[in-house]
């Protein structure tokens, strides 16, 4: 496991909100692939790290009432 990153605190398959140049999208985290992947594609499609501007666990949105 890559413990030097906040990403190591995410659970496998955890839903996150990821901001890219195209806006905010729901994505899931894959520990095995060490990547975010789009949930709306029907099949997992990896989002390249260089496209990610910001990410946060989706549970934070619920905690803020969004």
N, CA, C and O of each residue as an XYZ file, in Angstrom:
264
protein
N       0.842     -1.175      0.000
C       0.000      0.000      0.000
C       0.887      1.238      0.000
O       1.955      1.249      0.612
N       0.443      2.262     -0.679
C       1.175      3.519     -0.735
C       0.698      4.403      0.414
O      -0.310      5.098      0.291
N       1.413      4.376      1.512
C       0.964      5.063      2.716
C       1.368      6.526      2.766
O       0.983      7.228      3.701
N       2.124      7.006      1.801
C       2.598      8.384      1.843
C       1.572      9.382      1.306
O       1.887     10.559      1.135
N       0.376      8.932      1.044
C      -0.629      9.783      0.420
C      -1.960      9.705      1.161
O      -2.296      8.687      1.766
N      -2.708     10.804      1.097
C      -4.059     10.795      1.667
C      -4.937      9.773      0.955
O      -5.921      9.296      1.520
N      -4.586      9.439     -0.276
C      -5.347      8.432     -1.020
C      -5.336      7.081     -0.319
O      -6.264      6.289     -0.484
N      -4.302      6.814      0.458
C      -4.214      5.526      1.149
C      -5.277      5.382      2.233
O      -5.497      4.282      2.739
N      -5.935      6.476      2.595
C      -6.993      6.431      3.605
C      -8.358      6.065      3.017
O      -9.289      5.749      3.758
N      -8.478      6.107      1.693
C      -9.748      5.768      1.049
C      -9.960      4.258      1.043
O      -9.009      3.481      0.956
N     -11.223      3.861      1.137
C     -11.590      2.452      1.049
C     -11.718      2.059     -0.415
O     -12.025      2.902     -1.258
N     -11.488      0.806     -0.721
C     -11.640      0.325     -2.088
C     -13.088      0.508     -2.529
O     -14.009      0.067     -1.840
N     -13.291      1.153     -3.667
C     -14.630      1.391     -4.187
C     -15.330      2.595     -3.586
O     -16.497      2.846     -3.884
N     -14.628      3.346     -2.740
C     -15.255      4.502     -2.092
C     -15.640      5.559     -3.125
O     -14.860      5.889     -4.018
N     -16.850      6.077     -2.985
C     -17.356      7.109     -3.874
C     -16.713      8.443     -3.514
O     -16.679      8.828     -2.345
N     -16.203      9.145     -4.526
C     -15.556     10.434     -4.328
C     -16.090     11.428     -5.345
O     -16.638     11.049     -6.380
N     -15.920     12.701     -5.031
C     -16.217     13.781     -5.961
C     -14.874     14.266     -6.489
O     -14.021     14.720     -5.726
N     -14.698     14.165     -7.798
C     -13.432     14.526     -8.430
C     -13.683     15.705     -9.367
O     -14.593     15.670    -10.196
N     -12.863     16.752     -9.225
C     -12.966     17.920    -10.082
C     -11.894     17.845    -11.155
O     -10.709     17.677    -10.867
N     -12.337     17.975    -12.401
C     -11.431     18.047    -13.544
C     -11.760     19.336    -14.300
O     -12.630     20.098    -13.877
N     -11.078     19.581    -15.404
C     -11.376     20.754    -16.232
C     -12.799     20.697    -16.772
O     -13.348     21.721    -17.180
N     -13.397     19.512    -16.779
C     -14.755     19.322    -17.298
C     -15.816     19.438    -16.216
O     -16.999     19.258    -16.505
N     -15.432     19.733    -14.980
C     -16.378     19.884    -13.883
C     -16.242     18.776    -12.845
O     -15.302     17.982    -12.876
N     -17.203     18.744    -11.929
C     -17.206     17.733    -10.871
C     -17.914     16.474    -11.346
O     -18.953     16.534    -12.003
N     -17.339     15.349    -11.003
C     -17.938     14.055    -11.353
C     -17.801     13.109    -10.171
O     -16.865     13.207     -9.377
N     -18.760     12.185    -10.072
C     -18.640     11.108     -9.090
C     -17.738     10.034     -9.677
O     -17.932      9.592    -10.809
N     -16.758      9.624     -8.898
C     -15.862      8.548     -9.297
C     -15.635      7.652     -8.102
O     -15.876      8.044     -6.960
N     -15.173      6.456     -8.370
C     -14.833      5.518     -7.300
C     -13.326      5.326     -7.278
O     -12.649      5.473     -8.296
N     -12.817      4.997     -6.104
C     -11.394      4.783     -5.899
C     -11.088      3.294     -5.969
O     -11.810      2.483     -5.388
N     -10.037      2.934     -6.667
C      -9.577      1.545     -6.750
C      -8.219      1.429     -6.081
O      -7.244      2.036     -6.523
N      -8.163      0.645     -5.012
C      -6.875      0.424     -4.345
C      -5.956     -0.401     -5.238
O      -4.775     -0.081     -5.373
N      -6.482     -1.449     -5.844
C      -5.654     -2.327     -6.686
C      -5.046     -1.568     -7.865
O      -3.881     -1.775     -8.203
N      -5.833     -0.689     -8.490
C      -5.342      0.069     -9.633
C      -4.715      1.395     -9.261
O      -4.107      2.062    -10.099
N      -4.865      1.785     -7.973
C      -4.406      3.066     -7.441
C      -4.850      4.195     -8.371
O      -4.046      4.996     -8.846
N      -6.191      4.225     -8.615
C      -6.735      5.209     -9.553
C      -8.198      5.487     -9.231
O      -8.865      4.709     -8.549
N      -8.674      6.612     -9.738
C     -10.093      6.911     -9.732
C     -10.663      6.426    -11.048
O      -9.993      6.461    -12.080
N     -11.914      5.969    -11.003
C     -12.558      5.582    -12.255
C     -13.990      6.111    -12.282
O     -14.669      6.199    -11.259
N     -14.420      6.459    -13.497
C     -15.758      7.002    -13.706
C     -16.804      5.942    -13.384
O     -16.637      4.769    -13.718
N     -17.887      6.366    -12.728
C     -18.959      5.435    -12.364
C     -20.093      5.452    -13.381
O     -20.924      4.544    -13.393
N     -20.140      6.457    -14.221
C     -21.273      6.607    -15.137
C     -21.082      5.878    -16.463
O     -22.000      5.862    -17.283
N     -19.948      5.289    -16.689
C     -19.649      4.690    -17.992
C     -20.233      3.290    -18.170
O     -20.253      2.771    -19.286
N     -20.703      2.677    -17.096
C     -21.206      1.302    -17.197
C     -20.084      0.288    -17.009
O     -20.281     -0.764    -16.399
N     -18.923      0.606    -17.529
C     -17.713     -0.186    -17.277
C     -16.675      0.781    -16.705
O     -16.697      1.965    -17.044
N     -15.782      0.316    -15.861
C     -14.800      1.228    -15.268
C     -13.909      1.885    -16.331
O     -13.300      1.204    -17.156
N     -13.847      3.210    -16.293
C     -12.969      3.983    -17.164
C     -12.075      4.820    -16.267
O     -12.561      5.662    -15.512
N     -10.794      4.597    -16.344
C      -9.833      5.274    -15.473
C      -9.727      6.748    -15.839
O      -9.699      7.114    -17.014
N      -9.667      7.576    -14.814
C      -9.426      9.004    -14.990
C      -7.936      9.245    -14.754
O      -7.445      8.981    -13.656
N      -7.209      9.737    -15.749
C      -5.778      9.994    -15.569
C      -5.529     11.036    -14.463
O      -6.250     12.029    -14.366
N      -4.509     10.798    -13.638
C      -4.209     11.708    -12.533
C      -3.929     13.122    -13.019
O      -4.253     14.077    -12.314
N      -3.342     13.289    -14.192
C      -3.020     14.635    -14.661
C      -4.265     15.447    -15.035
O      -4.157     16.651    -15.268
N      -5.431     14.822    -15.096
C      -6.688     15.537    -15.348
C      -7.383     15.955    -14.057
O      -8.323     16.750    -14.093
N      -6.935     15.433    -12.921
C      -7.592     15.696    -11.638
C      -7.038     16.973    -11.012
O      -5.835     17.107    -10.787
N      -7.947     17.902    -10.739
C      -7.572     19.148    -10.070
C      -7.753     19.030     -8.560
O      -6.974     19.587     -7.787
N      -8.793     18.297     -8.147
C      -9.123     18.171     -6.729
C     -10.014     16.951     -6.548
O     -10.738     16.568     -7.467
N      -9.966     16.341     -5.371
C     -10.864     15.238     -5.060
C     -11.210     15.291     -3.582
O     -10.475     15.853     -2.771
N     -12.348     14.693     -3.252
C     -12.766     14.568     -1.845
C     -13.732     13.402     -1.741
O     -14.442     13.095     -2.699
N     -13.765     12.755     -0.596
C     -14.757     11.682     -0.402
C     -16.171     12.254     -0.507
O     -16.435     13.341      0.008
N     -17.063     11.550     -1.154
C     -18.439     12.016     -1.335
C     -19.141     12.190      0.000
O     -20.064     12.998      0.104
N     -18.737     11.466      1.006
C     -19.370     11.590      2.321
C     -19.219     13.010      2.865
O     -20.048     13.438      3.668
N     -18.198     13.746      2.458
C     -18.048     15.126      2.894
C     -19.143     16.015      2.317
O     -19.566     16.970      2.969
N     -19.607     15.717      1.106
C     -20.727     16.455      0.520
C     -21.980     16.255      1.339
O     -22.714     17.208      1.600
N     -22.234     15.015      1.751
C     -23.425     14.705      2.549
C     -23.353     15.382      3.907
O     -24.372     15.833      4.430
N     -22.152     15.457      4.487
C     -21.990     16.071      5.798
C     -22.262     17.577      5.748
O     -22.710     18.165      6.733
N     -21.992     18.194      4.603
C     -22.236     19.625      4.424
C     -23.638     19.921      3.943
O     -24.037     21.082      3.852
N     -24.404     18.860      3.628
C     -25.774     19.051      3.182
C     -25.913     19.320      1.699
O     -26.955     19.806      1.257
N     -24.888     19.015      0.919
C     -24.954     19.248     -0.531
C     -25.751     18.178     -1.225
O     -25.908     18.219     -2.445
